[in-house]
């Protein structure tokens, strides 16, 4: 299919989840005194598993409020497993991501609703926490409106680049993930960059480029067979190398957008669906791990109409992405969205404030966390003597309880659960409220589905039995 014919993609969870790609591109250089991204030829051809999805536009959604529509473009880099600290500063920030950071607003305390990709991505695109039954192969309700579908209803051309070899290896069980979609020829970030260069992407457009280079960089079981100190060093080296490789693909897209003269009418977003633990708490990976290195992700918004090179330290949610982009496009948000638009913060009209907002994360019935005004409650099945664990419904099994003040203890070393009963009670109520909203009548089937994903190697953290 010619990308020029693309008008939208499947707007249910079935059509838009696990949008993963593997690509390559180039560094930022200075040309005529102006810093700009310049792409080199891609290091590899697009992978066999890379695809892009598109489908007919849905009816216009129920609106909250209307505003004047703006034909701005959106390019979203959703980098699977990207840690928040990798964009915060220092020489470790790769060149092209640093180029974007210098022109954008970086939210340093962004939280997804879950510790792994499937629920996190669906929820991010929905602007609300996706109920567990919406993630099951047989249960992907069409009324569960996602950001690309809403944009498509208002004339946007929408697409996604992804490529997940783990899923492609098992098409029978997980074929529902692709939904009823048409493939385009820009199924990777590098392919999308070529389409921009050849002027084959009609405006206005929204594209989500979801890459799993960082996710797969740490999947080798040899890391877990090494002594902890060596495993930690090697995992961090592999992780940083994968990030540098992916930064080249960012350069491809930026260079193509620059050459196509799109920079003045295109919003760039960099974020992640979850972070990654690199042995900070004697663990590697993500899944049921909800320490800050997993729970906190970067959220960078680059808008040519607002002042860049800024940091916002107030906590926000990845659920805020959909209402923020819809407001920027002048399109009414869907009535069911829970996220809050960050537009006034981006425009500098106000500073971000959490004001008691609760950011709840759960990881498939085994662990959960909530962050409120800098305090964090984490309930987790490991890390304390069995005699100290307590039952915490609707989570399975018995949990350890951790309470941290992230402002004073950002590395989560001082457990205050036995010392601050008032804060513990306040956050317990907030966490229970958040978990009750996420309960589903299909918990047994959901747990079975998660267990099968684990057996097939998607992640190695614990899942419900």
TISEKE-300072 format. One record per residue (C-alpha): residue number from 0; x, y, z; residue in one letter. Coordinates in steps of 0.5 Angstrom, whole numbers, plus 500, padded with zeros to 3 digits. Layout:
+-----+-----+-----+-----+------+
|  nr |   u |   v |   w | rest |
+-----+-----+-----+-----+------+
| NUM |   X |   Y |   Z |    A |
...
+-----+-----+-----+-----+------+
***
This chain:
+-----+-----+-----+-----+------+
|  nr |   u |   v |   w | rest |
+-----+-----+-----+-----+------+
|   0 | 500 | 500 | 500 |    X |
|   1 | 502 | 507 | 498 |    X |
|   2 | 503 | 511 | 505 |    X |
|   3 | 500 | 517 | 502 |    X |
|   4 | 493 | 513 | 502 |    X |
|   5 | 494 | 511 | 509 |    X |
|   6 | 489 | 515 | 513 |    X |
|   7 | 489 | 511 | 520 |    X |
|   8 | 490 | 505 | 524 |    X |
|   9 | 486 | 500 | 528 |    X |
|  10 | 484 | 504 | 534 |    X |
|  11 | 483 | 498 | 539 |    X |
|  12 | 488 | 495 | 543 |    X |
|  13 | 489 | 489 | 538 |    X |
|  14 | 491 | 494 | 533 |    X |
|  15 | 496 | 498 | 537 |    X |
|  16 | 500 | 494 | 542 |    X |
|  17 | 507 | 493 | 542 |    X |
|  18 | 509 | 497 | 537 |    X |
|  19 | 516 | 496 | 536 |    X |
|  20 | 522 | 497 | 531 |    X |
|  21 | 529 | 496 | 530 |    X |
|  22 | 533 | 501 | 526 |    X |
|  23 | 539 | 505 | 526 |    X |
|  24 | 541 | 512 | 524 |    X |
|  25 | 546 | 518 | 525 |    X |
|  26 | 549 | 523 | 530 |    X |
|  27 | 548 | 531 | 530 |    X |
|  28 | 553 | 535 | 527 |    X |
|  29 | 554 | 543 | 525 |    X |
|  30 | 553 | 545 | 518 |    X |
|  31 | 554 | 553 | 517 |    X |
|  32 | 554 | 554 | 524 |    X |
|  33 | 547 | 551 | 525 |    X |
|  34 | 547 | 545 | 530 |    X |
|  35 | 542 | 540 | 526 |    X |
|  36 | 541 | 532 | 525 |    X |
|  37 | 545 | 529 | 519 |    X |
|  38 | 543 | 522 | 517 |    X |
|  39 | 548 | 517 | 515 |    X |
|  40 | 546 | 511 | 511 |    X |
|  41 | 542 | 506 | 515 |    X |
|  42 | 547 | 501 | 518 |    X |
|  43 | 542 | 495 | 517 |    X |
|  44 | 536 | 494 | 513 |    X |
|  45 | 529 | 494 | 516 |    X |
|  46 | 528 | 488 | 520 |    X |
|  47 | 523 | 482 | 517 |    X |
|  48 | 519 | 483 | 523 |    X |
|  49 | 518 | 491 | 522 |    X |
|  50 | 511 | 493 | 520 |    X |
|  51 | 507 | 499 | 520 |    X |
|  52 | 499 | 499 | 521 |    X |
|  53 | 493 | 503 | 518 |    X |
|  54 | 486 | 502 | 517 |    X |
|  55 | 480 | 506 | 516 |    X |
|  56 | 478 | 512 | 520 |    X |
|  57 | 473 | 511 | 526 |    X |
|  58 | 467 | 516 | 527 |    X |
|  59 | 469 | 522 | 531 |    X |
|  60 | 469 | 521 | 539 |    X |
|  61 | 464 | 524 | 544 |    X |
|  62 | 468 | 530 | 545 |    X |
|  63 | 469 | 534 | 552 |    X |
|  64 | 470 | 541 | 549 |    X |
|  65 | 472 | 543 | 542 |    X |
|  66 | 477 | 548 | 540 |    X |
|  67 | 480 | 551 | 533 |    X |
|  68 | 484 | 545 | 530 |    X |
|  69 | 491 | 546 | 528 |    X |
|  70 | 495 | 542 | 522 |    X |
|  71 | 501 | 540 | 526 |    X |
|  72 | 505 | 534 | 525 |    X |
|  73 | 507 | 529 | 531 |    X |
|  74 | 513 | 524 | 531 |    X |
|  75 | 513 | 520 | 538 |    X |
|  76 | 519 | 516 | 539 |    X |
|  77 | 517 | 511 | 544 |    X |
|  78 | 523 | 508 | 546 |    X |
|  79 | 522 | 501 | 550 |    X |
|  80 | 526 | 500 | 557 |    X |
|  81 | 529 | 508 | 556 |    X |
|  82 | 531 | 510 | 563 |    X |
|  83 | 529 | 517 | 566 |    X |
|  84 | 536 | 518 | 568 |    X |
|  85 | 539 | 517 | 561 |    X |
|  86 | 536 | 524 | 558 |    X |
|  87 | 537 | 528 | 565 |    X |
|  88 | 544 | 530 | 563 |    X |
|  89 | 552 | 528 | 563 |    X |
|  90 | 556 | 525 | 557 |    X |
|  91 | 551 | 519 | 557 |    X |
|  92 | 546 | 523 | 553 |    X |
|  93 | 547 | 521 | 546 |    X |
|  94 | 548 | 526 | 541 |    X |
|  95 | 541 | 526 | 537 |    X |
|  96 | 537 | 526 | 543 |    X |
|  97 | 541 | 531 | 546 |    X |
|  98 | 539 | 536 | 540 |    X |
|  99 | 532 | 534 | 542 |    X |
| 100 | 533 | 536 | 549 |    X |
| 101 | 536 | 542 | 548 |    X |
| 102 | 530 | 544 | 544 |    X |
| 103 | 524 | 541 | 549 |    X |
| 104 | 521 | 541 | 555 |    X |
| 105 | 524 | 535 | 559 |    X |
| 106 | 519 | 532 | 565 |    X |
| 107 | 524 | 529 | 570 |    X |
| 108 | 518 | 525 | 574 |    X |
| 109 | 514 | 522 | 569 |    X |
| 110 | 510 | 515 | 571 |    X |
| 111 | 507 | 510 | 566 |    X |
| 112 | 501 | 506 | 569 |    X |
| 113 | 505 | 499 | 569 |    X |
| 114 | 512 | 496 | 569 |    X |
| 115 | 511 | 493 | 562 |    X |
| 116 | 510 | 494 | 555 |    X |
| 117 | 503 | 491 | 554 |    X |
| 118 | 498 | 495 | 559 |    X |
| 119 | 503 | 501 | 559 |    X |
| 120 | 502 | 503 | 551 |    X |
| 121 | 495 | 501 | 551 |    X |
| 122 | 494 | 506 | 557 |    X |
| 123 | 498 | 511 | 554 |    X |
| 124 | 495 | 511 | 547 |    X |
| 125 | 488 | 511 | 551 |    X |
| 126 | 489 | 517 | 556 |    X |
| 127 | 487 | 512 | 561 |    X |
| 128 | 488 | 506 | 565 |    X |
| 129 | 487 | 500 | 560 |    X |
| 130 | 483 | 495 | 564 |    X |
| 131 | 486 | 488 | 564 |    X |
| 132 | 480 | 485 | 560 |    X |
| 133 | 482 | 490 | 554 |    X |
| 134 | 489 | 487 | 554 |    X |
| 135 | 486 | 480 | 553 |    X |
| 136 | 487 | 477 | 546 |    X |
| 137 | 479 | 476 | 545 |    X |
| 138 | 477 | 482 | 549 |    X |
| 139 | 479 | 488 | 545 |    X |
| 140 | 473 | 493 | 546 |    X |
| 141 | 472 | 498 | 540 |    X |
| 142 | 469 | 503 | 544 |    X |
| 143 | 476 | 503 | 548 |    X |
| 144 | 479 | 510 | 544 |    X |
| 145 | 486 | 511 | 542 |    X |
| 146 | 490 | 517 | 540 |    X |
| 147 | 491 | 515 | 533 |    X |
| 148 | 484 | 513 | 532 |    X |
| 149 | 481 | 520 | 535 |    X |
| 150 | 487 | 524 | 530 |    X |
| 151 | 485 | 520 | 524 |    X |
| 152 | 477 | 522 | 525 |    X |
| 153 | 479 | 529 | 525 |    X |
| 154 | 483 | 528 | 518 |    X |
| 155 | 490 | 526 | 521 |    X |
| 156 | 494 | 520 | 517 |    X |
| 157 | 497 | 516 | 522 |    X |
| 158 | 502 | 510 | 523 |    X |
| 159 | 506 | 506 | 527 |    X |
| 160 | 513 | 503 | 526 |    X |
| 161 | 514 | 497 | 530 |    X |
| 162 | 518 | 490 | 530 |    X |
| 163 | 518 | 485 | 535 |    X |
| 164 | 521 | 478 | 534 |    X |
| 165 | 519 | 475 | 540 |    X |
| 166 | 512 | 476 | 538 |    X |
| 167 | 513 | 474 | 530 |    X |
| 168 | 516 | 468 | 533 |    X |
| 169 | 509 | 465 | 535 |    X |
| 170 | 504 | 468 | 531 |    X |
| 171 | 498 | 463 | 532 |    X |
| 172 | 498 | 465 | 540 |    X |
| 173 | 499 | 472 | 539 |    X |
| 174 | 496 | 474 | 532 |    X |
| 175 | 491 | 478 | 535 |    X |
| 176 | 496 | 484 | 536 |    X |
| 177 | 496 | 485 | 529 |    X |
| 178 | 489 | 486 | 528 |    X |
| 179 | 486 | 488 | 521 |    X |
| 180 | 491 | 492 | 519 |    X |
| 181 | 495 | 494 | 512 |    X |
| 182 | 502 | 494 | 512 |    X |
| 183 | 506 | 500 | 509 |    X |
| 184 | 513 | 500 | 507 |    X |
| 185 | 515 | 505 | 512 |    X |
| 186 | 515 | 499 | 518 |    X |
| 187 | 522 | 502 | 521 |    X |
| 188 | 524 | 509 | 523 |    X |
| 189 | 529 | 508 | 518 |    X |
| 190 | 524 | 507 | 513 |    X |
| 191 | 519 | 512 | 515 |    X |
| 192 | 525 | 517 | 515 |    X |
| 193 | 526 | 515 | 507 |    X |
| 194 | 518 | 516 | 506 |    X |
| 195 | 519 | 523 | 509 |    X |
| 196 | 525 | 524 | 504 |    X |
| 197 | 521 | 522 | 498 |    X |
| 198 | 515 | 526 | 500 |    X |
| 199 | 511 | 520 | 501 |    X |
| 200 | 508 | 522 | 508 |    X |
| 201 | 502 | 526 | 507 |    X |
| 202 | 500 | 532 | 512 |    X |
| 203 | 498 | 532 | 518 |    X |
| 204 | 501 | 526 | 520 |    X |
| 205 | 502 | 522 | 527 |    X |
| 206 | 507 | 517 | 527 |    X |
| 207 | 509 | 513 | 533 |    X |
| 208 | 516 | 509 | 533 |    X |
| 209 | 517 | 504 | 538 |    X |
| 210 | 523 | 501 | 539 |    X |
| 211 | 526 | 495 | 543 |    X |
| 212 | 533 | 496 | 542 |    X |
| 213 | 534 | 497 | 549 |    X |
| 214 | 529 | 492 | 551 |    X |
| 215 | 533 | 486 | 548 |    X |
| 216 | 540 | 488 | 549 |    X |
| 217 | 539 | 485 | 556 |    X |
| 218 | 536 | 479 | 555 |    X |
| 219 | 542 | 474 | 555 |    X |
| 220 | 542 | 469 | 560 |    X |
| 221 | 549 | 470 | 561 |    X |
| 222 | 548 | 476 | 565 |    X |
| 223 | 545 | 472 | 571 |    X |
| 224 | 550 | 467 | 571 |    X |
| 225 | 556 | 472 | 572 |    X |
| 226 | 558 | 475 | 579 |    X |
| 227 | 553 | 481 | 581 |    X |
| 228 | 559 | 486 | 580 |    X |
| 229 | 561 | 484 | 573 |    X |
| 230 | 554 | 483 | 571 |    X |
| 231 | 552 | 490 | 573 |    X |
| 232 | 558 | 493 | 569 |    X |
| 233 | 557 | 489 | 563 |    X |
| 234 | 549 | 490 | 563 |    X |
| 235 | 550 | 498 | 564 |    X |
| 236 | 555 | 497 | 558 |    X |
| 237 | 551 | 493 | 553 |    X |
| 238 | 545 | 498 | 555 |    X |
| 239 | 549 | 504 | 554 |    X |
| 240 | 551 | 501 | 547 |    X |
| 241 | 544 | 500 | 545 |    X |
| 242 | 542 | 507 | 546 |    X |
| 243 | 547 | 510 | 542 |    X |
| 244 | 545 | 505 | 537 |    X |
| 245 | 538 | 507 | 537 |    X |
| 246 | 540 | 515 | 537 |    X |
| 247 | 543 | 514 | 530 |    X |
| 248 | 535 | 512 | 528 |    X |
| 249 | 533 | 518 | 531 |    X |
| 250 | 538 | 522 | 527 |    X |
| 251 | 535 | 519 | 521 |    X |
| 252 | 528 | 522 | 522 |    X |
| 253 | 530 | 528 | 525 |    X |
| 254 | 535 | 529 | 518 |    X |
| 255 | 529 | 527 | 514 |    X |
| 256 | 524 | 532 | 517 |    X |
| 257 | 529 | 538 | 517 |    X |
| 258 | 530 | 536 | 509 |    X |
| 259 | 523 | 536 | 508 |    X |
| 260 | 522 | 543 | 512 |    X |
| 261 | 517 | 540 | 517 |    X |
| 262 | 521 | 542 | 523 |    X |
| 263 | 517 | 549 | 524 |    X |
| 264 | 510 | 545 | 524 |    X |
| 265 | 512 | 538 | 528 |    X |
| 266 | 512 | 536 | 535 |    X |
| 267 | 517 | 531 | 537 |    X |
| 268 | 516 | 527 | 543 |    X |
| 269 | 521 | 522 | 547 |    X |
| 270 | 518 | 517 | 552 |    X |
| 271 | 518 | 510 | 554 |    X |
| 272 | 513 | 505 | 557 |    X |
| 273 | 517 | 503 | 563 |    X |
| 274 | 525 | 504 | 565 |    X |
| 275 | 530 | 498 | 566 |    X |
| 276 | 533 | 496 | 573 |    X |
| 277 | 541 | 495 | 572 |    X |
| 278 | 542 | 492 | 579 |    X |
| 279 | 541 | 498 | 583 |    X |
| 280 | 537 | 493 | 587 |    X |
| 281 | 540 | 487 | 586 |    X |
| 282 | 535 | 486 | 580 |    X |
| 283 | 536 | 486 | 572 |    X |
| 284 | 530 | 488 | 567 |    X |
| 285 | 523 | 490 | 569 |    X |
| 286 | 516 | 487 | 569 |    X |
| 287 | 514 | 486 | 577 |    X |
| 288 | 520 | 491 | 579 |    X |
| 289 | 517 | 498 | 580 |    X |
| 290 | 523 | 501 | 583 |    X |
| 291 | 524 | 508 | 581 |    X |
| 292 | 529 | 506 | 575 |    X |
| 293 | 523 | 502 | 572 |    X |
| 294 | 517 | 506 | 575 |    X |
| 295 | 520 | 513 | 572 |    X |
| 296 | 521 | 514 | 565 |    X |
| 297 | 523 | 520 | 561 |    X |
| 298 | 518 | 525 | 558 |    X |
| 299 | 521 | 530 | 553 |    X |
| 300 | 516 | 535 | 549 |    X |
| 301 | 519 | 539 | 543 |    X |
| 302 | 514 | 544 | 540 |    X |
| 303 | 517 | 549 | 536 |    X |
| 304 | 512 | 554 | 539 |    X |
| 305 | 515 | 554 | 546 |    X |
| 306 | 521 | 556 | 549 |    X |
| 307 | 526 | 549 | 550 |    X |
| 308 | 532 | 547 | 554 |    X |
| 309 | 527 | 547 | 560 |    X |
| 310 | 526 | 542 | 566 |    X |
| 311 | 520 | 540 | 570 |    X |
| 312 | 520 | 537 | 576 |    X |
| 313 | 513 | 536 | 578 |    X |
| 314 | 510 | 529 | 577 |    X |
| 315 | 506 | 527 | 571 |    X |
| 316 | 503 | 521 | 568 |    X |
| 317 | 504 | 518 | 561 |    X |
| 318 | 497 | 518 | 561 |    X |
| 319 | 498 | 526 | 560 |    X |
| 320 | 501 | 525 | 553 |    X |
| 321 | 494 | 523 | 549 |    X |
| 322 | 490 | 530 | 552 |    X |
| 323 | 496 | 534 | 551 |    X |
| 324 | 497 | 532 | 543 |    X |
| 325 | 490 | 533 | 542 |    X |
| 326 | 490 | 540 | 545 |    X |
| 327 | 496 | 542 | 541 |    X |
| 328 | 492 | 539 | 535 |    X |
| 329 | 486 | 543 | 537 |    X |
| 330 | 482 | 537 | 537 |    X |
| 331 | 477 | 535 | 543 |    X |
| 332 | 479 | 530 | 548 |    X |
| 333 | 475 | 523 | 549 |    X |
| 334 | 470 | 524 | 555 |    X |
| 335 | 473 | 518 | 558 |    X |
| 336 | 481 | 520 | 558 |    X |
| 337 | 484 | 520 | 565 |    X |
| 338 | 490 | 524 | 563 |    X |
| 339 | 491 | 531 | 564 |    X |
| 340 | 494 | 536 | 558 |    X |
| 341 | 501 | 539 | 560 |    X |
| 342 | 499 | 544 | 555 |    X |
| 343 | 499 | 550 | 560 |    X |
| 344 | 506 | 548 | 563 |    X |
| 345 | 509 | 547 | 556 |    X |
| 346 | 507 | 554 | 554 |    X |
| 347 | 510 | 557 | 561 |    X |
| 348 | 503 | 559 | 563 |    X |
| 349 | 504 | 555 | 570 |    X |
| 350 | 509 | 551 | 573 |    X |
| 351 | 508 | 544 | 574 |    X |
| 352 | 505 | 542 | 581 |    X |
| 353 | 503 | 535 | 583 |    X |
| 354 | 498 | 537 | 588 |    X |
| 355 | 496 | 531 | 591 |    X |
| 356 | 495 | 527 | 585 |    X |
| 357 | 496 | 520 | 585 |    X |
| 358 | 501 | 516 | 580 |    X |
| 359 | 499 | 508 | 581 |    X |
| 360 | 503 | 503 | 578 |    X |
| 361 | 501 | 496 | 578 |    X |
| 362 | 505 | 490 | 575 |    X |
| 363 | 500 | 484 | 573 |    X |
| 364 | 497 | 482 | 580 |    X |
| 365 | 504 | 481 | 584 |    X |
| 366 | 507 | 488 | 586 |    X |
| 367 | 504 | 495 | 586 |    X |
| 368 | 506 | 502 | 587 |    X |
| 369 | 503 | 509 | 588 |    X |
| 370 | 507 | 516 | 588 |    X |
| 371 | 504 | 522 | 591 |    X |
| 372 | 507 | 529 | 593 |    X |
| 373 | 514 | 526 | 593 |    X |
| 374 | 512 | 520 | 597 |    X |
| 375 | 512 | 513 | 594 |    X |
| 376 | 509 | 506 | 597 |    X |
| 377 | 511 | 500 | 594 |    X |
| 378 | 508 | 493 | 595 |    X |
| 379 | 513 | 487 | 593 |    X |
| 380 | 513 | 480 | 594 |    X |
| 381 | 521 | 480 | 595 |    X |
| 382 | 526 | 484 | 599 |    X |
| 383 | 523 | 482 | 607 |    X |
| 384 | 523 | 476 | 611 |    X |
| 385 | 517 | 472 | 610 |    X |
| 386 | 514 | 473 | 617 |    X |
| 387 | 514 | 481 | 615 |    X |
| 388 | 510 | 480 | 609 |    X |
| 389 | 502 | 481 | 609 |    X |
| 390 | 496 | 480 | 604 |    X |
| 391 | 494 | 486 | 599 |    X |
| 392 | 488 | 485 | 595 |    X |
| 393 | 487 | 484 | 589 |    X |
| 394 | 495 | 483 | 589 |    X |
| 395 | 496 | 475 | 589 |    X |
| 396 | 501 | 472 | 595 |    X |
| 397 | 504 | 476 | 600 |    X |
| 398 | 508 | 483 | 600 |    X |
| 399 | 513 | 487 | 603 |    X |
| 400 | 512 | 494 | 604 |    X |
| 401 | 516 | 500 | 603 |    X |
| 402 | 515 | 507 | 604 |    X |
| 403 | 520 | 512 | 601 |    X |
| 404 | 521 | 520 | 601 |    X |
| 405 | 523 | 521 | 594 |    X |
| 406 | 526 | 528 | 595 |    X |
| 407 | 530 | 526 | 601 |    X |
| 408 | 532 | 519 | 598 |    X |
| 409 | 531 | 518 | 591 |    X |
| 410 | 535 | 511 | 591 |    X |
| 411 | 530 | 508 | 595 |    X |
| 412 | 535 | 506 | 601 |    X |
| 413 | 531 | 508 | 607 |    X |
| 414 | 525 | 504 | 608 |    X |
| 415 | 520 | 509 | 613 |    X |
| 416 | 514 | 504 | 613 |    X |
| 417 | 515 | 503 | 620 |    X |
| 418 | 517 | 510 | 622 |    X |
| 419 | 511 | 514 | 618 |    X |
| 420 | 504 | 511 | 620 |    X |
| 421 | 501 | 517 | 617 |    X |
| 422 | 504 | 517 | 610 |    X |
| 423 | 503 | 510 | 610 |    X |
| 424 | 496 | 510 | 611 |    X |
| 425 | 495 | 516 | 606 |    X |
| 426 | 498 | 512 | 601 |    X |
| 427 | 495 | 506 | 602 |    X |
| 428 | 488 | 509 | 601 |    X |
| 429 | 491 | 512 | 595 |    X |
| 430 | 494 | 505 | 592 |    X |
| 431 | 488 | 501 | 594 |    X |
| 432 | 483 | 506 | 590 |    X |
| 433 | 487 | 505 | 584 |    X |
| 434 | 488 | 498 | 584 |    X |
| 435 | 480 | 497 | 585 |    X |
| 436 | 479 | 501 | 579 |    X |
| 437 | 484 | 496 | 575 |    X |
| 438 | 480 | 490 | 578 |    X |
| 439 | 477 | 485 | 572 |    X |
| 440 | 472 | 479 | 572 |    X |
| 441 | 477 | 476 | 568 |    X |
| 442 | 483 | 476 | 573 |    X |
| 443 | 484 | 468 | 572 |    X |
| 444 | 485 | 468 | 564 |    X |
| 445 | 489 | 475 | 565 |    X |
| 446 | 494 | 471 | 569 |    X |
| 447 | 494 | 465 | 565 |    X |
| 448 | 496 | 470 | 559 |    X |
| 449 | 501 | 473 | 562 |    X |
| 450 | 504 | 467 | 564 |    X |
| 451 | 504 | 465 | 557 |    X |
| 452 | 508 | 471 | 555 |    X |
| 453 | 513 | 470 | 561 |    X |
| 454 | 514 | 463 | 558 |    X |
| 455 | 515 | 465 | 551 |    X |
| 456 | 521 | 470 | 554 |    X |
| 457 | 518 | 476 | 553 |    X |
| 458 | 520 | 478 | 560 |    X |
| 459 | 523 | 474 | 566 |    X |
| 460 | 520 | 478 | 572 |    X |
| 461 | 515 | 474 | 576 |    X |
| 462 | 508 | 473 | 574 |    X |
| 463 | 501 | 471 | 577 |    X |
| 464 | 501 | 463 | 578 |    X |
+-----+-----+-----+-----+------+
***
